[in-house]
Amino acid sequence: MEQLLHYVWKHKIFPLKELLTTDGQHLEIIDPGLPNRNAGPDFFNAKIKLDGVLWVGNVEIHTSSTDWVKHKHHQDKAYDSVILHIATHIDADVYRSNGQKIPQLSLECPIYIKENYQELLATDSYPPCYRIVSSLSPFMVHSWMSALQTERFEQKTKQITERLMLCNQNWEDAFFITLARNFGFGINGDAFETWAKQIPLRAVDKHRDNLFQIEAIFFGQAGLLANNHGDEYYTKLKKEYDYLAYKFDLSPMDIQRWRFLRLRPNNFPHVRIAQLACLYHRSYGLFSQLMEKESLKEIRNLLKGGTSLYWLNHYLFNEVSPARPKTLSDSSIDLLIINTVISFLYAYGVHKGNEQLCNRAGRFLEELKAENNYITRMWTECGLKAEHAGDSQALIQLKKEYCDLKKCLYCRIGYIYLTQSK
């Protein structure tokens, strides 16, 4: 398998004997080069010695030498920089486009690596490397978790950058859409993002000092004011929305996007929208305020929120329930901080070239408790416990971007598993 040959070359898992090219040249590997996942040779800027002479260039790997011609590399000048061709089966010579012969190395993937890799792919247990997790060294775990946390930051920064483009580089708007998505707490995340994109924020800003009008726009755009009959508050809200919809040419989203099945009342879209309306009403320039906060306590106080009085004894329109304040729980606030505030803090720091903001994002993660979800519980059962939110974010990244995608060849735990001799 060509993938495994790439792995063997990248990690220099060579037989314990002198390496020779097929034409008898002594080969010394100084640097295998950088993996290339785009078009062109497989490894860039490799350094090797052939009979003591230093060569710097690229490396191409195939299962068989004849693949060089099958892939038409002999006609492609992009492959003229190849200084070494590697294959398991050397069944032909290979040449550059100018006719120069390229040295070749016959390289086998060790049997134990093949067997370990097949185990990882075939096992029904999750994660497939579970049997070695508890034996990993603390240094290796810390190093890999730090790398995964940075990787997750970078991934979220990319998502925020893409959202910024849709918002004409308006950070407040992009923040509101992201915050709204995370107010869906998973099950209604997509619906909340769709809803937030349909909120005319510049129009809402004209009525920002009036919570009732903000609620009218927010609930109306969510498609939750479609009925013609209801209690007094609902009727007034619908009348106000109809007026504002005419004024600003608004169209509501499809109410069918909202999901209620198996949701606790506190997570009903009505309650979450009411909380967002209250937060938007009392926190002008929310993104800017949050970027300036130096402590988690300040951020929590800003996000604590609440609702208008109507929602004190309602979870849905027109259905009275026992009176209960609809504030966000501490755990919900922390999730919003992790997935929205800290992500934007890091992305904004990168955008501004402000290392202090990026460091603050990392510090906040280490000050927050680890998330308690099925992913972190799975890793705990394997012997890998998250000590803080930075660790839990790293473990989420590990599962979603490596385990779920079967990218064991790119994982440091996978490396330890694969290179175990039997």
C-alpha positions in Angstrom: 0.0 0.0 0.0 1.5 3.3 -1.2 0.2 5.2 1.9 2.3 2.9 4.2 5.4 3.4 2.0 5.0 7.1 2.5 4.8 6.5 6.2 7.9 4.3 6.3 9.8 6.9 4.3 8.6 9.9 6.4 9.5 8.3 9.7 12.7 6.6 8.4 11.6 3.1 9.3 14.4 1.4 7.3 15.9 -2.1 7.6 19.0 -2.3 9.8 21.4 -2.7 6.9 23.2 -0.4 4.4 20.9 1.2 1.9 21.8 0.7 -1.8 20.0 2.1 -4.9 19.1 -0.5 -7.6 22.3 0.5 -9.5 24.5 -0.1 -6.5 25.0 3.4 -5.1 25.4 3.8 -1.4 22.5 5.8 0.0 22.3 7.9 3.2 19.1 9.6 4.2 19.8 12.9 5.9 16.3 14.4 5.6 13.3 12.6 4.0 11.8 16.0 3.1 8.4 17.6 3.7 5.2 15.6 2.7 3.3 17.2 -0.2 -0.4 16.7 -0.2 -0.9 18.7 -3.4 0.1 18.1 -7.0 3.7 17.3 -7.6 6.3 15.0 -6.0 5.4 13.3 -2.7 8.2 14.9 -0.6 9.8 18.2 -1.1 13.3 19.3 -0.2 14.7 15.9 0.8 18.5 15.6 1.5 20.3 12.4 0.6 23.9 11.3 -0.1 24.6 9.1 -3.1 28.1 7.6 -2.8 29.0 10.5 -0.5 27.7 13.2 -2.8 25.0 15.4 -1.3 21.8 15.8 -3.3 18.9 18.1 -2.4 15.6 17.8 -4.2 12.3 15.9 -4.2 11.2 12.3 -3.7 8.5 10.3 -5.4 7.0 7.1 -4.1 5.0 4.4 -5.9 4.1 0.8 -5.3 5.7 -0.2 -8.6 8.3 1.5 -10.8 6.0 1.2 -13.8 3.6 3.6 -12.1 6.0 6.4 -13.0 5.2 6.0 -16.6 1.5 5.2 -16.0 1.2 8.6 -14.2 3.1 10.3 -17.0 5.7 11.7 -14.7 8.3 11.1 -17.4 6.6 13.8 -19.5 6.1 16.2 -16.6 8.8 18.8 -15.9 7.4 19.2 -12.4 9.0 15.8 -11.7 12.4 16.7 -13.1 13.4 17.8 -9.6 13.1 14.2 -8.3 16.4 12.9 -7.0 15.2 9.5 -5.8 12.3 7.3 -6.8 11.1 4.7 -4.2 9.0 1.6 -4.9 8.4 -1.8 -3.4 8.5 -3.5 -6.8 11.3 -2.3 -9.1 10.2 -3.5 -12.5 11.4 -0.7 -14.7 13.9 2.2 -14.9 12.5 5.7 -14.5 13.6 8.9 -16.4 13.2 12.6 -16.2 11.6 14.4 -19.1 15.1 15.1 -20.5 15.9 11.4 -20.5 18.1 11.4 -17.4 17.9 8.3 -15.3 16.7 8.7 -11.7 18.2 6.5 -8.9 15.7 4.1 -7.3 15.4 2.5 -3.9 13.5 -0.7 -3.3 11.7 -0.3 0.0 9.4 -2.7 1.7 6.9 -1.8 4.4 7.7 -4.0 7.5 5.1 -6.7 8.1 4.5 -5.7 11.7 3.5 -2.2 10.5 1.1 -3.6 7.9 -0.5 -5.9 10.6 -0.8 -3.1 13.1 -2.4 -0.8 10.5 -4.9 -3.5 9.6 -5.7 -3.9 13.2 -6.4 -0.2 13.5 -8.7 -0.2 10.5 -10.6 -3.4 11.4 -11.1 -3.1 15.1 -14.7 -2.5 16.3 -13.6 -0.9 19.5 -13.4 2.9 19.7 -10.9 4.4 19.6 -9.0 1.6 17.8 -5.8 2.4 19.6 -7.5 2.0 23.1 -5.2 -0.8 24.3 -2.1 1.4 24.4 -3.6 4.7 25.5 -3.2 4.1 29.2 0.6 3.3 28.7 1.4 6.5 26.9 4.1 8.7 28.5 2.9 12.0 30.1 5.4 13.9 28.0 4.1 12.5 24.8 0.5 13.1 25.8 1.2 16.7 26.8 3.0 17.4 23.6 0.3 15.9 21.4 -2.5 17.6 23.3 -0.8 21.0 22.9 -0.4 20.4 19.1 -4.0 19.3 18.8 -5.2 22.4 20.7 -3.3 24.7 18.4 -4.6 22.8 15.4 -8.2 23.3 16.7 -7.6 27.0 17.2 -6.3 27.2 13.6 -9.3 25.3 12.3 -11.8 27.5 14.1 -9.9 30.6 12.9 -10.3 29.4 9.3 -14.0 29.0 9.9 -14.3 32.5 11.4 -12.4 34.0 8.5 -14.8 32.4 6.0 -17.7 33.7 8.0 -16.1 37.2 8.1 -16.1 37.2 4.3 -19.8 36.6 4.2 -20.3 39.5 6.7 -18.1 42.0 4.7 -15.4 41.8 7.3 -17.7 42.9 10.1 -16.5 41.2 13.2 -19.6 42.1 15.3 -21.9 40.4 12.7 -19.7 37.4 12.3 -19.6 37.1 16.1 -23.3 37.3 16.4 -23.9 34.5 13.8 -21.3 32.3 15.6 -22.8 33.0 19.0 -26.3 32.3 17.7 -25.1 29.0 16.2 -23.7 27.9 19.5 -26.9 29.0 21.3 -28.4 26.0 19.5 -26.1 23.7 21.6 -25.7 21.1 18.9 -29.2 20.0 18.0 -30.4 23.4 16.7 -27.1 24.8 15.7 -27.8 24.8 11.9 -31.2 26.3 12.5 -29.8 29.1 14.6 -27.1 29.9 12.1 -29.7 30.1 9.3 -31.8 32.3 11.5 -29.0 34.6 12.5 -28.0 35.1 8.8 -31.6 36.3 8.2 -31.6 38.9 11.0 -31.1 42.4 9.5 -28.7 43.6 12.2 -28.4 47.2 10.9 -32.2 47.4 11.0 -32.3 45.9 14.5 -29.7 48.4 15.6 -32.2 51.2 14.9 -34.4 49.7 17.6 -31.7 48.5 19.9 -33.0 50.4 22.9 -36.4 48.6 22.7 -36.3 45.0 23.8 -39.9 44.4 22.6 -39.0 45.4 19.0 -35.9 43.3 19.1 -38.0 40.3 20.2 -40.5 41.0 17.4 -37.8 40.9 14.7 -36.0 37.9 16.3 -39.1 35.8 16.8 -40.7 36.9 13.5 -37.6 36.0 11.5 -37.5 32.6 13.2 -41.0 31.9 11.8 -42.4 31.6 15.3 -45.0 34.3 14.8 -46.9 32.6 12.0 -50.2 31.9 13.8 -53.0 34.5 13.7 -54.2 33.8 17.2 -52.5 33.8 20.6 -52.3 35.5 24.0 -52.0 39.3 24.4 -48.2 39.4 24.3 -48.0 37.1 21.3 -50.6 39.2 19.4 -48.8 42.5 20.2 -45.5 40.9 19.1 -46.9 39.6 15.8 -48.5 43.0 15.1 -45.1 44.7 15.7 -43.3 42.2 13.5 -45.8 42.6 10.7 -45.1 46.4 10.8 -41.3 46.0 10.9 -41.3 43.3 8.2 -43.1 45.7 5.9 -40.8 48.5 6.9 -37.6 46.5 6.3 -38.9 44.0 3.7 -38.3 41.0 5.9 -39.1 37.3 5.2 -39.2 34.7 8.0 -37.4 31.4 7.8 -39.1 28.0 7.6 -40.4 27.1 11.0 -39.8 23.4 10.2 -36.1 23.9 10.6 -36.5 24.1 14.4 -36.2 20.8 16.3 -38.0 20.2 19.6 -37.9 16.4 20.0 -36.1 15.2 23.1 -35.2 18.8 24.0 -35.5 20.0 27.6 -37.8 23.1 27.9 -34.8 25.3 28.8 -33.3 24.5 25.4 -36.5 25.3 23.4 -35.7 27.8 20.5 -38.2 30.2 22.0 -36.2 30.5 25.3 -32.8 30.7 23.5 -34.1 33.4 21.1 -35.5 35.4 24.1 -32.1 35.2 25.8 -30.3 36.3 22.7 -32.7 39.2 22.3 -32.1 40.4 25.9 -28.3 40.0 25.4 -28.4 42.0 22.1 -30.5 44.7 23.8 -28.2 45.3 26.8 -24.8 44.7 25.3 -24.0 47.1 22.5 -20.8 46.1 20.8 -20.8 42.7 22.4 -17.8 41.4 20.5 -15.7 44.5 21.3 -16.6 44.3 24.9 -15.7 40.6 25.2 -12.3 41.1 23.4 -11.3 43.6 26.2 -12.2 41.4 29.1 -9.2 40.1 31.1 -11.0 37.5 33.2 -13.5 34.7 32.8 -15.6 36.2 35.6 -16.1 39.4 33.5 -17.0 37.4 30.5 -19.5 35.2 32.4 -21.2 38.3 33.9 -21.6 39.7 30.4 -23.1 36.5 29.0 -25.3 35.6 32.0 -28.3 37.4 30.5 -31.9 36.7 31.1 -35.2 37.4 29.2 -38.1 39.7 29.2 -40.8 39.2 31.9 -43.1 37.2 29.6 -40.6 34.3 29.5 -40.5 34.2 33.3 -43.6 31.8 33.1 -43.4 30.6 29.5 -41.3 28.2 27.5 -43.5 28.5 24.4 -45.9 31.2 23.3 -49.5 30.9 24.7 -48.6 28.2 27.2 -48.2 29.3 30.8 -45.7 27.4 32.9 -44.5 27.7 36.6 -42.5 30.9 37.1 -38.8 30.3 36.6 -36.0 32.7 35.5 -34.6 31.7 32.1 -30.9 32.5 32.7 -28.1 30.4 31.1 -26.6 27.8 33.4 -22.9 28.0 34.3 -22.1 25.0 32.1 -23.9 26.6 29.1 -22.1 29.8 29.6 -18.7 28.0 29.7 -19.6 26.2 26.5 -20.4 29.5 24.8 -17.1 30.9 26.1 -15.1 27.9 24.7 -16.8 27.7 21.3 -17.4 31.4 20.6 -15.5 33.9 22.8 -12.2 32.1 23.0 -12.3 31.1 19.4 -12.9 34.7 18.4 -10.3 36.0 20.8 -7.6 33.7 19.2 -8.8 34.6 15.6 -8.8 38.3 16.3 -5.4 38.0 17.9 -4.1 36.4 14.7 -5.9 39.0 12.5 -4.3 41.9 14.5 -1.0 40.2 15.0 -1.6 40.5 18.7 0.1 37.6 20.6 -1.4 38.7 23.9 -4.9 38.0 22.7 -3.9 34.6 21.4 -2.2 33.8 24.8 -5.2 35.0 26.7 -7.4 32.6 24.6 -5.1 29.7 25.6 -5.0 30.8 29.3 -8.8 30.9 29.4 -9.0 27.4 28.1 -6.7 26.2 30.8 -8.7 28.0 33.5 -12.0 26.4 32.4 -13.2 22.9 33.4 -12.9 20.2 30.8 -16.1 19.6 28.8 -18.2 16.7 29.9 -19.5 15.0 26.7 -19.5 11.6 25.1 -16.1 12.3 23.5 -14.3 13.2 26.7 -16.0 10.3 28.5 -14.8 7.9 25.9 -11.2 9.1 26.3 -11.4 8.9 30.1 -12.5 5.3 29.8 -9.4 4.6 27.8 -7.2 6.3 30.4 -6.8 9.7 28.8 -8.4 12.2 31.1 -8.9 15.9 30.2 -7.6 18.2 33.0 -9.1 21.4 31.6 -11.0 22.8 28.6 -7.8 23.0 26.5 -7.4 19.2 26.9 -11.1 18.5 26.1 -10.8 20.7 22.9 -7.7 18.7 22.0 -9.5 15.4 22.5 -12.5 16.5 20.4 -10.0 17.5 17.6 -8.3 14.1 17.9 -11.6 12.1 17.5 -13.2 14.2 14.8 -10.1 14.9 12.7 -8.1 11.7 13.2 -10.1 8.8 14.6 -13.3 9.4 12.7 -11.4 9.9 9.5 -9.1 6.9 10.1 -6.1 9.1 9.9 -4.0 6.9 12.2 -1.0 7.5 9.9 -1.0 11.2 10.9 -1.6 10.7 14.6 1.2 10.5 17.2 -0.6 7.8 19.1 -1.1 6.0 15.9 2.7 6.2 15.3 3.3 4.4 18.6 0.7 1.8 17.8 2.0 1.2 14.3 5.7 0.9 15.2 5.2 -1.7 18.0 7.0 -4.9 17.0 5.2 -8.1 17.8 
